[in-house]
């Protein structure tokens, strides 16, 4: 009986310091998966997201923001891209901050926020710089939530069906040409080290007991399959390090609308990867 009352309660528990959800809404968001909800190919709001070679949908970010923050919460995206996280924050009345290495994507993010959300973002909230310097940009214990979709190594340089279609439409097929861009690192282990250092740098910026969500996908490179999400978890939760996160869960983001390509046909099994992992981490007390 008590459990039923909790599940059906339309009230926000006054002890809930994490979000603005009722118990019923809370329980729905604890499923270990959800389906990606894109903007739709014909949506005018898809214009800027499609420019980026690995877009982070603001609708997916918004879903995470609703659970891991309250209104007014401060949110960081250390790999901002075309501004999806700040856009979601504007829509949901959170205060969004982002860091983006590429001047091209910074410019597009500003234009997008102005066009779609009537929001003029300043240099304090959108920093066009290197996320290796996060601790120079922000104070300790400043953020209520960190959410990001980081580069996936240099796999965007592959000339497959998807890359060819993007090129035909005049869209970018790599993050940037900057030598400091993680997407241009040739060695996978070096890339993993550099990325984990940046994400571990978020540790000091997060308030105690707050969360970081990292949206990643496993991938195939040549003949090898890389369990990227597992490798990253190992780096970020290493208890030998003074600063390490606690793994709280892994949510599967199902991308059911993606097109199928005949990879490997008719010789070998090559997976069409139609999901991402949302790695949910928490900073301990």
Secondary structure by P-SEA (a helix, b strand, c coil): caaaaaaaccccccccccccccaaaaaaaccccccccccccccccccccccccccccaaaaaaaaaccccccbbbbbccccccaaaaaaaaabbbbbbccccaaaaaaaaaaaaacccccccccccccccccccccccccccccccccccccccccccccaaaaaaaaaccccccccccccccccccaaaaaaaaaaaaaaaccccccccbbbbbbbbbbccccccaaaaaaaaaaacccccbbbbbcbbbbbccccccccccccccbbbbccccccbbbbbbcc
